[in-house]
Amino acid sequence: MARKKPRNKVFLIAYDKRGEIVEKCEMTYDQYYDEINPIVDSDAYHAKKGIRRLTGEIYGYKGNLQQSFEVEYDEDGHYLRGRGVHEDGTITEN
């Protein structure tokens, strides 16, 4: 049986400097864009949890993968760089 595509969901996985999973998080599309989420938005949270890399997949209302991304942080939890692959194949890096 085919697996149902996620709809209106965002899946996040945070890793430490050794590549071990620190935290997994699932939320709705609206929660991701409309609310403050420490796993995404807080340098202090990244530092406290030892988060050095965050990966994510963003699924739209139709179940389409709108974006997958990877973000890296320094030991103080500050953003270093990120890479996103969008639904249309566009890649953004900064």
C-alpha positions in Angstrom: 0.0 0.0 0.0 1.3 3.4 -0.9 2.2 5.8 1.9 0.1 8.9 2.2 1.9 12.1 1.4 2.1 14.5 4.3 -0.1 17.6 3.9 0.3 20.9 5.6 3.3 19.6 7.6 6.8 20.6 8.4 9.3 18.0 9.7 12.5 19.1 11.4 15.5 17.2 12.7 18.2 18.8 14.8 21.7 17.3 15.1 24.7 17.9 17.4 28.3 18.4 16.3 28.8 14.6 16.1 25.8 14.2 13.8 23.6 12.6 16.5 20.0 13.5 16.6 19.2 15.9 19.4 15.5 16.5 18.6 12.8 15.8 16.1 9.9 18.1 15.6 6.7 18.0 13.5 4.3 20.9 13.2 1.7 22.3 10.8 2.7 24.6 7.9 1.0 27.5 9.6 2.7 26.9 12.9 6.1 26.9 11.2 5.4 30.2 9.4 3.2 32.0 11.9 4.8 31.2 15.3 8.1 31.5 17.0 9.7 28.1 17.2 12.9 27.8 19.3 14.3 24.9 17.3 14.3 27.3 14.3 14.4 30.8 15.7 16.4 30.8 19.0 20.2 31.0 19.1 20.1 30.4 22.9 18.1 27.2 22.3 20.5 26.0 19.7 23.5 26.6 22.1 21.7 25.0 25.1 20.7 21.9 23.2 24.1 21.7 21.3 22.3 22.0 17.9 24.8 22.4 15.1 22.7 21.4 12.1 19.0 21.5 11.3 17.3 19.8 8.4 13.7 20.3 7.3 11.0 19.3 4.9 8.1 21.6 4.2 4.9 20.1 2.7 2.1 22.3 1.4 -1.6 21.8 1.6 -1.7 19.6 -1.5 1.1 17.3 -0.1 3.7 18.8 -2.4 7.3 19.1 -1.1 7.7 22.9 -1.2 11.2 23.0 0.2 13.9 20.9 1.9 16.6 22.6 3.7 19.7 22.3 5.9 21.0 25.0 8.2 24.3 25.0 10.2 25.0 26.8 13.5 28.2 27.6 15.4 28.8 26.5 19.0 27.0 29.6 20.3 23.9 28.8 18.3 24.4 31.5 15.7 23.5 30.9 12.0 26.5 30.0 9.8 25.0 29.0 6.5 22.0 27.4 4.9 20.9 25.6 1.8 17.4 25.2 0.5 16.0 23.2 -2.4 12.6 24.5 -3.6 9.8 22.7 -5.3 10.7 24.2 -8.7 14.3 23.0 -8.4 15.7 26.3 -7.4 18.6 26.1 -4.9 19.3 28.9 -2.5 22.5 29.1 -0.4 23.5 31.8 2.0 
